[in-house]
């Protein structure tokens, strides 16, 4: 596994962006692994906003630095 916490680019990805596969919720954070380069990053399991029904607003997972 590669720890690429400071990198936003993935040299192996066709879009040059990491594609995170985030593990199931088990506590306050979940580990994510890039499907292309194997970089590892932790993500919070909760968000501070609640999407409204039929809202087109995308909710993003907050990244832990």
PDB file of N, CA, C and O in Angstrom:
ATOM      1  N   UNK A   1       0.823  -1.186   0.000  1.00  0.00           N
ATOM      2  CA  UNK A   1       0.000   0.000   0.000  1.00  0.00           C
ATOM      3  C   UNK A   1       0.870   1.254   0.000  1.00  0.00           C
ATOM      4  O   UNK A   1       1.949   1.286   0.592  1.00  0.00           O
ATOM      5  N   UNK A   2       0.383   2.257  -0.664  1.00  0.00           N
ATOM      6  CA  UNK A   2       1.076   3.534  -0.749  1.00  0.00           C
ATOM      7  C   UNK A   2       0.295   4.547   0.071  1.00  0.00           C
ATOM      8  O   UNK A   2      -0.934   4.579   0.007  1.00  0.00           O
ATOM      9  N   UNK A   3       0.995   5.378   0.846  1.00  0.00           N
ATOM     10  CA  UNK A   3       0.322   6.430   1.607  1.00  0.00           C
ATOM     11  C   UNK A   3       0.516   7.742   0.861  1.00  0.00           C
ATOM     12  O   UNK A   3       1.590   8.340   0.914  1.00  0.00           O
ATOM     13  N   UNK A   4      -0.525   8.186   0.169  1.00  0.00           N
ATOM     14  CA  UNK A   4      -0.465   9.381  -0.665  1.00  0.00           C
ATOM     15  C   UNK A   4      -1.348  10.477  -0.100  1.00  0.00           C
ATOM     16  O   UNK A   4      -2.065  11.128  -0.860  1.00  0.00           O
ATOM     17  N   UNK A   5      -1.325  10.702   1.189  1.00  0.00           N
ATOM     18  CA  UNK A   5      -2.245  11.637   1.832  1.00  0.00           C
ATOM     19  C   UNK A   5      -2.188  13.046   1.263  1.00  0.00           C
ATOM     20  O   UNK A   5      -3.225  13.703   1.173  1.00  0.00           O
ATOM     21  N   UNK A   6      -1.019  13.533   0.878  1.00  0.00           N
ATOM     22  CA  UNK A   6      -0.899  14.893   0.390  1.00  0.00           C
ATOM     23  C   UNK A   6      -1.141  15.029  -1.100  1.00  0.00           C
ATOM     24  O   UNK A   6      -1.207  16.148  -1.608  1.00  0.00           O
ATOM     25  N   UNK A   7      -1.277  13.921  -1.815  1.00  0.00           N
ATOM     26  CA  UNK A   7      -1.397  13.960  -3.261  1.00  0.00           C
ATOM     27  C   UNK A   7      -2.858  13.908  -3.697  1.00  0.00           C
ATOM     28  O   UNK A   7      -3.633  13.090  -3.203  1.00  0.00           O
ATOM     29  N   UNK A   8      -3.224  14.784  -4.624  1.00  0.00           N
ATOM     30  CA  UNK A   8      -4.577  14.756  -5.166  1.00  0.00           C
ATOM     31  C   UNK A   8      -4.586  14.114  -6.541  1.00  0.00           C
ATOM     32  O   UNK A   8      -5.653  13.915  -7.123  1.00  0.00           O
ATOM     33  N   UNK A   9      -3.402  13.783  -7.074  1.00  0.00           N
ATOM     34  CA  UNK A   9      -3.316  13.169  -8.385  1.00  0.00           C
ATOM     35  C   UNK A   9      -2.871  11.718  -8.268  1.00  0.00           C
ATOM     36  O   UNK A   9      -2.070  11.366  -7.402  1.00  0.00           O
ATOM     37  N   UNK A  10      -3.395  10.897  -9.139  1.00  0.00           N
ATOM     38  CA  UNK A  10      -3.056   9.477  -9.186  1.00  0.00           C
ATOM     39  C   UNK A  10      -2.460   9.187 -10.559  1.00  0.00           C
ATOM     40  O   UNK A  10      -3.173   9.251 -11.560  1.00  0.00           O
ATOM     41  N   UNK A  11      -1.189   8.875 -10.625  1.00  0.00           N
ATOM     42  CA  UNK A  11      -0.549   8.661 -11.923  1.00  0.00           C
ATOM     43  C   UNK A  11      -1.082   7.446 -12.691  1.00  0.00           C
ATOM     44  O   UNK A  11      -0.919   7.375 -13.909  1.00  0.00           O
ATOM     45  N   UNK A  12      -1.704   6.507 -12.013  1.00  0.00           N
ATOM     46  CA  UNK A  12      -2.197   5.290 -12.678  1.00  0.00           C
ATOM     47  C   UNK A  12      -3.646   5.392 -13.132  1.00  0.00           C
ATOM     48  O   UNK A  12      -4.117   4.537 -13.883  1.00  0.00           O
ATOM     49  N   UNK A  13      -4.363   6.428 -12.689  1.00  0.00           N
ATOM     50  CA  UNK A  13      -5.776   6.590 -13.014  1.00  0.00           C
ATOM     51  C   UNK A  13      -5.933   7.211 -14.405  1.00  0.00           C
ATOM     52  O   UNK A  13      -5.152   8.091 -14.766  1.00  0.00           O
ATOM     53  N   UNK A  14      -6.921   6.775 -15.195  1.00  0.00           N
ATOM     54  CA  UNK A  14      -7.147   7.384 -16.510  1.00  0.00           C
ATOM     55  C   UNK A  14      -7.570   8.855 -16.414  1.00  0.00           C
ATOM     56  O   UNK A  14      -7.400   9.613 -17.369  1.00  0.00           O
ATOM     57  N   UNK A  15      -8.117   9.256 -15.266  1.00  0.00           N
ATOM     58  CA  UNK A  15      -8.526  10.658 -15.086  1.00  0.00           C
ATOM     59  C   UNK A  15      -7.512  11.443 -14.259  1.00  0.00           C
ATOM     60  O   UNK A  15      -7.706  12.632 -14.009  1.00  0.00           O
ATOM     61  N   UNK A  16      -6.435  10.790 -13.835  1.00  0.00           N
ATOM     62  CA  UNK A  16      -5.390  11.361 -12.986  1.00  0.00           C
ATOM     63  C   UNK A  16      -5.904  11.782 -11.622  1.00  0.00           C
ATOM     64  O   UNK A  16      -5.272  12.597 -10.951  1.00  0.00           O
ATOM     65  N   UNK A  17      -7.043  11.240 -11.199  1.00  0.00           N
ATOM     66  CA  UNK A  17      -7.597  11.511  -9.875  1.00  0.00           C
ATOM     67  C   UNK A  17      -7.747  10.183  -9.144  1.00  0.00           C
ATOM     68  O   UNK A  17      -7.998   9.152  -9.769  1.00  0.00           O
ATOM     69  N   UNK A  18      -7.594  10.204  -7.825  1.00  0.00           N
ATOM     70  CA  UNK A  18      -7.803   8.992  -7.038  1.00  0.00           C
ATOM     71  C   UNK A  18      -9.265   8.572  -7.118  1.00  0.00           C
ATOM     72  O   UNK A  18     -10.153   9.422  -7.195  1.00  0.00           O
ATOM     73  N   UNK A  19      -9.516   7.285  -7.101  1.00  0.00           N
ATOM     74  CA  UNK A  19     -10.868   6.725  -7.067  1.00  0.00           C
ATOM     75  C   UNK A  19     -10.948   5.911  -5.786  1.00  0.00           C
ATOM     76  O   UNK A  19     -10.522   4.757  -5.738  1.00  0.00           O
ATOM     77  N   UNK A  20     -11.507   6.537  -4.737  1.00  0.00           N
ATOM     78  CA  UNK A  20     -11.488   5.950  -3.395  1.00  0.00           C
ATOM     79  C   UNK A  20     -12.558   4.884  -3.219  1.00  0.00           C
ATOM     80  O   UNK A  20     -13.728   5.107  -3.531  1.00  0.00           O
ATOM     81  N   UNK A  21     -12.154   3.747  -2.727  1.00  0.00           N
ATOM     82  CA  UNK A  21     -13.060   2.690  -2.300  1.00  0.00           C
ATOM     83  C   UNK A  21     -13.021   2.739  -0.779  1.00  0.00           C
ATOM     84  O   UNK A  21     -12.011   2.391  -0.167  1.00  0.00           O
ATOM     85  N   UNK A  22     -14.130   3.173  -0.168  1.00  0.00           N
ATOM     86  CA  UNK A  22     -14.161   3.423   1.274  1.00  0.00           C
ATOM     87  C   UNK A  22     -14.814   2.238   1.977  1.00  0.00           C
ATOM     88  O   UNK A  22     -15.897   1.787   1.605  1.00  0.00           O
ATOM     89  N   UNK A  23     -14.121   1.750   3.003  1.00  0.00           N
ATOM     90  CA  UNK A  23     -14.617   0.607   3.780  1.00  0.00           C
ATOM     91  C   UNK A  23     -15.900   0.979   4.517  1.00  0.00           C
ATOM     92  O   UNK A  23     -16.225   2.158   4.660  1.00  0.00           O
ATOM     93  N   UNK A  24     -16.614  -0.022   4.977  1.00  0.00           N
ATOM     94  CA  UNK A  24     -17.855   0.200   5.718  1.00  0.00           C
ATOM     95  C   UNK A  24     -17.640   0.956   7.012  1.00  0.00           C
ATOM     96  O   UNK A  24     -16.530   1.015   7.539  1.00  0.00           O
ATOM     97  N   UNK A  25     -18.715   1.532   7.513  1.00  0.00           N
ATOM     98  CA  UNK A  25     -18.641   2.322   8.741  1.00  0.00           C
ATOM     99  C   UNK A  25     -18.399   1.430   9.944  1.00  0.00           C
ATOM    100  O   UNK A  25     -19.102   0.445  10.168  1.00  0.00           O
ATOM    101  N   UNK A  26     -17.383   1.805  10.712  1.00  0.00           N
ATOM    102  CA  UNK A  26     -17.065   1.118  11.960  1.00  0.00           C
ATOM    103  C   UNK A  26     -16.337   2.116  12.844  1.00  0.00           C
ATOM    104  O   UNK A  26     -15.114   2.062  12.973  1.00  0.00           O
ATOM    105  N   UNK A  27     -17.085   3.022  13.449  1.00  0.00           N
ATOM    106  CA  UNK A  27     -16.482   4.062  14.262  1.00  0.00           C
ATOM    107  C   UNK A  27     -16.581   5.412  13.569  1.00  0.00           C
ATOM    108  O   UNK A  27     -17.403   5.604  12.673  1.00  0.00           O
ATOM    109  N   UNK A  28     -15.736   6.345  13.992  1.00  0.00           N
ATOM    110  CA  UNK A  28     -15.797   7.716  13.482  1.00  0.00           C
ATOM    111  C   UNK A  28     -15.199   7.865  12.090  1.00  0.00           C
ATOM    112  O   UNK A  28     -15.570   8.783  11.358  1.00  0.00           O
ATOM    113  N   UNK A  29     -14.282   6.980  11.711  1.00  0.00           N
ATOM    114  CA  UNK A  29     -13.638   7.085  10.406  1.00  0.00           C
ATOM    115  C   UNK A  29     -13.622   5.736   9.695  1.00  0.00           C
ATOM    116  O   UNK A  29     -13.762   4.682  10.317  1.00  0.00           O
ATOM    117  N   UNK A  30     -13.449   5.796   8.393  1.00  0.00           N
ATOM    118  CA  UNK A  30     -13.285   4.598   7.575  1.00  0.00           C
ATOM    119  C   UNK A  30     -12.087   4.800   6.664  1.00  0.00           C
ATOM    120  O   UNK A  30     -11.814   5.911   6.210  1.00  0.00           O
ATOM    121  N   UNK A  31     -11.379   3.715   6.404  1.00  0.00           N
ATOM    122  CA  UNK A  31     -10.209   3.787   5.544  1.00  0.00           C
ATOM    123  C   UNK A  31     -10.631   3.664   4.086  1.00  0.00           C
ATOM    124  O   UNK A  31     -11.458   2.824   3.733  1.00  0.00           O
ATOM    125  N   UNK A  32     -10.049   4.514   3.249  1.00  0.00           N
ATOM    126  CA  UNK A  32     -10.290   4.458   1.817  1.00  0.00           C
ATOM    127  C   UNK A  32      -9.014   4.076   1.102  1.00  0.00           C
ATOM    128  O   UNK A  32      -7.928   4.495   1.503  1.00  0.00           O
ATOM    129  N   UNK A  33      -9.129   3.289   0.053  1.00  0.00           N
ATOM    130  CA  UNK A  33      -7.987   2.864  -0.748  1.00  0.00           C
ATOM    131  C   UNK A  33      -8.260   3.203  -2.203  1.00  0.00           C
ATOM    132  O   UNK A  33      -9.337   2.905  -2.719  1.00  0.00           O
ATOM    133  N   UNK A  34      -7.289   3.825  -2.870  1.00  0.00           N
ATOM    134  CA  UNK A  34      -7.441   4.152  -4.285  1.00  0.00           C
ATOM    135  C   UNK A  34      -7.400   2.862  -5.092  1.00  0.00           C
ATOM    136  O   UNK A  34      -6.489   2.049  -4.934  1.00  0.00           O
ATOM    137  N   UNK A  35      -8.387   2.680  -5.953  1.00  0.00           N
ATOM    138  CA  UNK A  35      -8.463   1.438  -6.721  1.00  0.00           C
ATOM    139  C   UNK A  35      -7.371   1.333  -7.777  1.00  0.00           C
ATOM    140  O   UNK A  35      -7.127   0.243  -8.294  1.00  0.00           O
ATOM    141  N   UNK A  36      -6.710   2.436  -8.109  1.00  0.00           N
ATOM    142  CA  UNK A  36      -5.668   2.399  -9.132  1.00  0.00           C
ATOM    143  C   UNK A  36      -4.256   2.307  -8.576  1.00  0.00           C
ATOM    144  O   UNK A  36      -3.448   1.522  -9.073  1.00  0.00           O
ATOM    145  N   UNK A  37      -3.939   3.106  -7.538  1.00  0.00           N
ATOM    146  CA  UNK A  37      -2.544   3.129  -7.070  1.00  0.00           C
ATOM    147  C   UNK A  37      -2.360   2.546  -5.674  1.00  0.00           C
ATOM    148  O   UNK A  37      -1.225   2.351  -5.238  1.00  0.00           O
ATOM    149  N   UNK A  38      -3.452   2.262  -4.962  1.00  0.00           N
ATOM    150  CA  UNK A  38      -3.334   1.668  -3.632  1.00  0.00           C
ATOM    151  C   UNK A  38      -3.079   2.677  -2.526  1.00  0.00           C
ATOM    152  O   UNK A  38      -2.821   2.282  -1.388  1.00  0.00           O
ATOM    153  N   UNK A  39      -3.145   3.985  -2.830  1.00  0.00           N
ATOM    154  CA  UNK A  39      -2.982   5.005  -1.789  1.00  0.00           C
ATOM    155  C   UNK A  39      -4.054   4.806  -0.727  1.00  0.00           C
ATOM    156  O   UNK A  39      -5.167   4.376  -1.031  1.00  0.00           O
ATOM    157  N   UNK A  40      -3.716   5.119   0.516  1.00  0.00           N
ATOM    158  CA  UNK A  40      -4.631   4.929   1.634  1.00  0.00           C
ATOM    159  C   UNK A  40      -4.906   6.272   2.295  1.00  0.00           C
ATOM    160  O   UNK A  40      -3.997   7.082   2.476  1.00  0.00           O
ATOM    161  N   UNK A  41      -6.183   6.506   2.658  1.00  0.00           N
ATOM    162  CA  UNK A  41      -6.581   7.756   3.302  1.00  0.00           C
ATOM    163  C   UNK A  41      -7.766   7.460   4.207  1.00  0.00           C
ATOM    164  O   UNK A  41      -8.573   6.584   3.895  1.00  0.00           O
ATOM    165  N   UNK A  42      -7.886   8.171   5.320  1.00  0.00           N
ATOM    166  CA  UNK A  42      -9.021   8.020   6.229  1.00  0.00           C
ATOM    167  C   UNK A  42     -10.062   9.095   5.948  1.00  0.00           C
ATOM    168  O   UNK A  42      -9.725  10.239   5.639  1.00  0.00           O
ATOM    169  N   UNK A  43     -11.342   8.708   6.061  1.00  0.00           N
ATOM    170  CA  UNK A  43     -12.460   9.607   5.824  1.00  0.00           C
ATOM    171  C   UNK A  43     -13.399   9.567   7.018  1.00  0.00           C
ATOM    172  O   UNK A  43     -13.607   8.511   7.615  1.00  0.00           O
ATOM    173  N   UNK A  44     -13.977  10.734   7.371  1.00  0.00           N
ATOM    174  CA  UNK A  44     -14.991  10.778   8.426  1.00  0.00           C
ATOM    175  C   UNK A  44     -16.251  10.067   7.941  1.00  0.00           C
ATOM    176  O   UNK A  44     -16.567  10.105   6.752  1.00  0.00           O
ATOM    177  N   UNK A  45     -16.967   9.423   8.852  1.00  0.00           N
ATOM    178  CA  UNK A  45     -18.188   8.709   8.494  1.00  0.00           C
ATOM    179  C   UNK A  45     -19.443   9.549   8.607  1.00  0.00           C
ATOM    180  O   UNK A  45     -20.518   9.077   8.238  1.00  0.00           O
ATOM    181  N   UNK A  46     -19.355  10.754   9.094  1.00  0.00           N
ATOM    182  CA  UNK A  46     -20.552  11.580   9.207  1.00  0.00           C
ATOM    183  C   UNK A  46     -20.345  12.890   8.468  1.00  0.00           C
ATOM    184  O   UNK A  46     -19.216  13.338   8.267  1.00  0.00           O
ATOM    185  N   UNK A  47     -21.448  13.491   8.069  1.00  0.00           N
ATOM    186  CA  UNK A  47     -21.409  14.799   7.433  1.00  0.00           C
ATOM    187  C   UNK A  47     -22.257  15.743   8.268  1.00  0.00           C
ATOM    188  O   UNK A  47     -23.169  15.311   8.973  1.00  0.00           O
ATOM    189  N   UNK A  48     -21.959  17.014   8.186  1.00  0.00           N
ATOM    190  CA  UNK A  48     -22.658  18.006   8.997  1.00  0.00           C
ATOM    191  C   UNK A  48     -23.924  18.546   8.349  1.00  0.00           C
ATOM    192  O   UNK A  48     -24.676  19.278   8.993  1.00  0.00           O
ATOM    193  N   UNK A  49     -24.175  18.204   7.098  1.00  0.00           N
ATOM    194  CA  UNK A  49     -25.368  18.706   6.423  1.00  0.00           C
ATOM    195  C   UNK A  49     -26.285  17.542   6.102  1.00  0.00           C
ATOM    196  O   UNK A  49     -25.837  16.412   5.907  1.00  0.00           O
ATOM    197  N   UNK A  50     -27.565  17.832   6.049  1.00  0.00           N
ATOM    198  CA  UNK A  50     -28.551  16.811   5.703  1.00  0.00           C
ATOM    199  C   UNK A  50     -29.130  17.168   4.343  1.00  0.00           C
ATOM    200  O   UNK A  50     -29.700  18.247   4.184  1.00  0.00           O
ATOM    201  N   UNK A  51     -28.997  16.295   3.373  1.00  0.00           N
ATOM    202  CA  UNK A  51     -29.572  16.616   2.062  1.00  0.00           C
ATOM    203  C   UNK A  51     -31.095  16.601   2.134  1.00  0.00           C
ATOM    204  O   UNK A  51     -31.691  15.774   2.824  1.00  0.00           O
ATOM    205  N   UNK A  52     -31.704  17.517   1.420  1.00  0.00           N
ATOM    206  CA  UNK A  52     -33.162  17.577   1.382  1.00  0.00           C
ATOM    207  C   UNK A  52     -33.673  16.555   0.381  1.00  0.00           C
ATOM    208  O   UNK A  52     -32.963  16.196  -0.558  1.00  0.00           O
ATOM    209  N   UNK A  53     -34.883  16.089   0.571  1.00  0.00           N
ATOM    210  CA  UNK A  53     -35.490  15.148  -0.369  1.00  0.00           C
ATOM    211  C   UNK A  53     -35.551  15.784  -1.748  1.00  0.00           C
ATOM    212  O   UNK A  53     -35.904  16.956  -1.882  1.00  0.00           O
ATOM    213  N   UNK A  54     -35.215  15.028  -2.750  1.00  0.00           N
ATOM    214  CA  UNK A  54     -35.213  15.481  -4.145  1.00  0.00           C
ATOM    215  C   UNK A  54     -34.228  16.619  -4.399  1.00  0.00           C
ATOM    216  O   UNK A  54     -34.375  17.354  -5.375  1.00  0.00           O
ATOM    217  N   UNK A  55     -33.238  16.771  -3.543  1.00  0.00           N
ATOM    218  CA  UNK A  55     -32.238  17.812  -3.726  1.00  0.00           C
ATOM    219  C   UNK A  55     -31.201  17.356  -4.743  1.00  0.00           C
ATOM    220  O   UNK A  55     -30.835  16.181  -4.773  1.00  0.00           O
ATOM    221  N   UNK A  56     -30.734  18.260  -5.561  1.00  0.00           N
ATOM    222  CA  UNK A  56     -29.686  17.943  -6.529  1.00  0.00           C
ATOM    223  C   UNK A  56     -28.300  18.251  -5.971  1.00  0.00           C
ATOM    224  O   UNK A  56     -27.300  18.124  -6.678  1.00  0.00           O
ATOM    225  N   UNK A  57     -28.240  18.654  -4.711  1.00  0.00           N
ATOM    226  CA  UNK A  57     -26.970  18.965  -4.073  1.00  0.00           C
ATOM    227  C   UNK A  57     -26.226  17.677  -3.770  1.00  0.00           C
ATOM    228  O   UNK A  57     -26.791  16.742  -3.202  1.00  0.00           O
ATOM    229  N   UNK A  58     -24.971  17.631  -4.148  1.00  0.00           N
ATOM    230  CA  UNK A  58     -24.158  16.457  -3.862  1.00  0.00           C
ATOM    231  C   UNK A  58     -23.529  16.597  -2.484  1.00  0.00           C
ATOM    232  O   UNK A  58     -23.037  17.667  -2.128  1.00  0.00           O
ATOM    233  N   UNK A  59     -23.543  15.531  -1.716  1.00  0.00           N
ATOM    234  CA  UNK A  59     -22.907  15.510  -0.411  1.00  0.00           C
ATOM    235  C   UNK A  59     -21.568  14.832  -0.571  1.00  0.00           C
ATOM    236  O   UNK A  59     -21.501  13.701  -1.054  1.00  0.00           O
ATOM    237  N   UNK A  60     -20.504  15.497  -0.178  1.00  0.00           N
ATOM    238  CA  UNK A  60     -19.166  14.939  -0.301  1.00  0.00           C
ATOM    239  C   UNK A  60     -18.686  14.438   1.046  1.00  0.00           C
ATOM    240  O   UNK A  60     -19.045  14.989   2.087  1.00  0.00           O
ATOM    241  N   UNK A  61     -17.888  13.411   1.026  1.00  0.00           N
ATOM    242  CA  UNK A  61     -17.300  12.859   2.249  1.00  0.00           C
ATOM    243  C   UNK A  61     -16.118  13.735   2.619  1.00  0.00           C
ATOM    244  O   UNK A  61     -15.262  14.019   1.782  1.00  0.00           O
ATOM    245  N   UNK A  62     -16.071  14.164   3.880  1.00  0.00           N
ATOM    246  CA  UNK A  62     -14.983  15.020   4.325  1.00  0.00           C
ATOM    247  C   UNK A  62     -13.729  14.191   4.559  1.00  0.00           C
ATOM    248  O   UNK A  62     -13.775  13.145   5.207  1.00  0.00           O
ATOM    249  N   UNK A  63     -12.638  14.654   4.038  1.00  0.00           N
ATOM    250  CA  UNK A  63     -11.363  13.962   4.112  1.00  0.00           C
ATOM    251  C   UNK A  63     -10.617  14.381   5.371  1.00  0.00           C
ATOM    252  O   UNK A  63     -10.656  15.549   5.757  1.00  0.00           O
ATOM    253  N   UNK A  64      -9.943  13.440   6.009  1.00  0.00           N
ATOM    254  CA  UNK A  64      -9.112  13.717   7.172  1.00  0.00           C
ATOM    255  C   UNK A  64      -7.718  14.037   6.689  1.00  0.00           C
ATOM    256  O   UNK A  64      -7.147  13.289   5.896  1.00  0.00           O
ATOM    257  N   UNK A  65      -7.166  15.134   7.154  1.00  0.00           N
ATOM    258  CA  UNK A  65      -5.802  15.504   6.741  1.00  0.00           C
ATOM    259  C   UNK A  65      -4.773  14.822   7.543  1.00  0.00           C
ATOM    260  O   UNK A  65      -3.580  15.027   7.320  1.00  0.00           O
TER     261      UNK A  65
END
